Amino acid sequence: MIAILRAYLNLSLKVKIIILFALLMTIFSVAFGYYAFQTSRAQIVNKVSSTNLGVMRVVENNMISMQRSMSDWVTVFTMDPFIQKTLRQTERPAEPIDPLLYSGSTSSLMNQMLLTGNFDYVALYGKTGQPIFQMATDDSSGPSPMENIARSPIYERTAALRGAPYWFPLTQDNNVFIQNNRKDKIGMTRVVKDMNNGGVIGFIFAGVNLDTIKDRYLKNLYDKDYGIVILDSAGAPLLQAGKPFYDQEAGGWTDFRAEASGSKVIRVGGEKLLLTYSKGDNGWEYLYAVPVGMLTKELNSIKLFVILAISIWLLMSIPVMLLLTSFLTAPIKNLLLSMRRFQNGQFDEKVEIKYGDEIGYLSQGYNNMVANIKKLVDDVYVLRLREQEAELKALQAPINPHFLYNMLDTI
């Protein structure tokens, strides 16, 4: 660094000014461009964050609508007198109840279920054995007996809610309901209570496929570049759609869960994502991720334009800098040439003073110095001539005729 500085200081004044001017212009342009880029990026991120929060509200409302429609249907279905009477019986019905469901008091409910398509799997259990009613729209088959379900943690959590619905992701690890489950589902379970005494008389499991949720409730809200993740109240993922970005095993996901909603930029797999999060009234949490690179793609073209503009500006400024430095250094060059001529013995040198700036003061001082030196030289030269003349007279004195006559008389 010191060597570079020394080499720079040894350059001519004109080159120094050009290099310094170009360096300052580059630093200023880069700093201004960087500030403009970061400001625009922050504004875009803020605007997209507000838009994404609106998307989260739509997703939340759709999910609440799905929960409400499923929960309400199950409530009305299990409170039907025929269902209540059937579940109170100690013995299983001898005949399947499906025809009775589609023709009796529950026919409107069954038709509603078929028309709306809110369910992909429903199983109604008594206290023991196989379900007394089971329906699947995705070819899932093989319902598990109630004895297996009653030993699962899901049943314990469901029973603890005392008739309230319990929602959970149906995974391979916790699936005790369907032996041949064709598609991933979100499940809902409830215990069925006797309307007369409040005792538990049955159990119902309802499932909706993730594909159904995506097509019905999340359509046009995600794609390969935009990802949605829905978590339950415990932080377990219920659904992931679009761009994959959520990894439950990775750390840092619990930082945002303390807040109701907001946005932040995170890094997942080396990629920056704008994460928008919202906590719904139903206890579920919604995450929406968008790559920051997509948001700033147009800014990249602006950044390239700024770089090209800076380069063109520097190239165009070279002639201007040359003219400017020539104008600034011309008086100094004239002064330097005059000094060289003065060194060669031209004591009548004098530079022209055009302006009253620092260089003008320097030139005036130089002219005064030259005049003083010339005067001093002239004084010294005259004194030397007088000394030589005195010496010459001293040498001529012995040759005086009167002095010779005296010498001869003495001899």
Secondary structure as the mmCIF struct_conf table of DSSP 4:
data_model
#
loop_
_struct_conf.conf_type_id
_struct_conf.id
_struct_conf.beg_label_comp_id
_struct_conf.beg_label_asym_id
_struct_conf.beg_label_seq_id
_struct_conf.end_label_comp_id
_struct_conf.end_label_asym_id
_struct_conf.end_label_seq_id
HELX_RH_AL_P HELX_RH_AL_P1 ILE A 2 LEU A 9
TURN_TY1_P TURN_TY1_P1 ASN A 10 ASN A 10
BEND BEND1 LEU A 11 LEU A 11
HELX_RH_AL_P HELX_RH_AL_P2 LEU A 13 MET A 79
BEND BEND2 ASP A 80 ASP A 80
HELX_RH_AL_P HELX_RH_AL_P3 PRO A 81 ARG A 88
BEND BEND3 THR A 90 GLU A 91
BEND BEND4 ALA A 94 GLU A 95
BEND BEND5 ILE A 97 ILE A 97
HELX_RH_AL_P HELX_RH_AL_P4 ASP A 98 SER A 103
BEND BEND6 GLY A 104 GLY A 104
TURN_TY1_P TURN_TY1_P2 SER A 105 THR A 106
HELX_RH_AL_P HELX_RH_AL_P5 SER A 107 THR A 116
BEND BEND7 ASP A 120 ASP A 120
STRN STRN1 TYR A 121 TYR A 125
BEND BEND8 LYS A 127 GLN A 130
BEND BEND9 ILE A 132 ILE A 132
STRN STRN2 PHE A 133 ALA A 136
BEND BEND10 THR A 137 ASP A 138
STRN STRN3 SER A 141 PRO A 143
HELX_LH_PP_P HELX_LH_PP_P1 SER A 144 PRO A 145
HELX_RH_AL_P HELX_RH_AL_P6 MET A 146 ALA A 150
TURN_TY1_P TURN_TY1_P3 ARG A 151 ARG A 151
BEND BEND11 SER A 152 SER A 152
HELX_RH_AL_P HELX_RH_AL_P7 PRO A 153 ALA A 160
TURN_TY1_P TURN_TY1_P4 LEU A 161 GLY A 163
BEND BEND12 ALA A 164 ALA A 164
STRN STRN4 TYR A 166 LEU A 170
TURN_TY1_P TURN_TY1_P5 GLN A 172 ASN A 174
BEND BEND13 PHE A 177 PHE A 177
STRN STRN5 ILE A 178 ASN A 180
BEND BEND14 LYS A 183 LYS A 183
STRN STRN6 LYS A 185 LYS A 193
TURN_TY1_P TURN_TY1_P6 MET A 195 ASN A 197
STRN STRN7 VAL A 200 ASN A 209
HELX_RH_AL_P HELX_RH_AL_P8 LEU A 210 ARG A 216
TURN_TY1_P TURN_TY1_P7 TYR A 217 TYR A 217
BEND BEND15 LEU A 218 LEU A 218
TURN_TY1_P TURN_TY1_P8 LYS A 219 ASN A 220
BEND BEND16 LEU A 221 LEU A 221
BEND BEND17 LYS A 224 ASP A 225
STRN STRN8 GLY A 227 LEU A 231
TURN_TY1_P TURN_TY1_P9 SER A 233 ALA A 234
BEND BEND18 GLY A 235 GLY A 235
STRN STRN9 PRO A 237 GLY A 242
BEND BEND19 LYS A 243 LYS A 243
TURN_TY1_P TURN_TY1_P10 GLN A 248 GLU A 249
BEND BEND20 ALA A 250 GLY A 252
TURN_TY1_P TURN_TY1_P11 TRP A 253 THR A 254
BEND BEND21 ASP A 255 ASP A 255
HELX_RH_3T_P HELX_RH_3T_P1 PHE A 256 ALA A 258
BEND BEND22 GLU A 259 ALA A 260
STRN STRN10 SER A 261 VAL A 268
TURN_TY1_P TURN_TY1_P12 GLY A 269 GLY A 270
STRN STRN11 GLU A 271 LYS A 279
TURN_TY1_P TURN_TY1_P13 ASP A 281 ASN A 282
BEND BEND23 GLY A 283 GLY A 283
STRN STRN12 GLU A 285 PRO A 291
HELX_RH_AL_P HELX_RH_AL_P9 VAL A 292 LEU A 295
TURN_TY1_P TURN_TY1_P14 THR A 296 THR A 296
HELX_RH_AL_P HELX_RH_AL_P10 LYS A 297 GLN A 343
TURN_TY1_P TURN_TY1_P15 ASN A 344 GLY A 345
TURN_TY1_P TURN_TY1_P16 PHE A 347 ASP A 348
BEND BEND24 GLY A 356 ASP A 357
HELX_RH_AL_P HELX_RH_AL_P11 GLU A 358 GLN A 396
HELX_RH_3T_P HELX_RH_3T_P2 ALA A 397 ILE A 399
HELX_RH_AL_P HELX_RH_AL_P12 PRO A 401 THR A 410
#
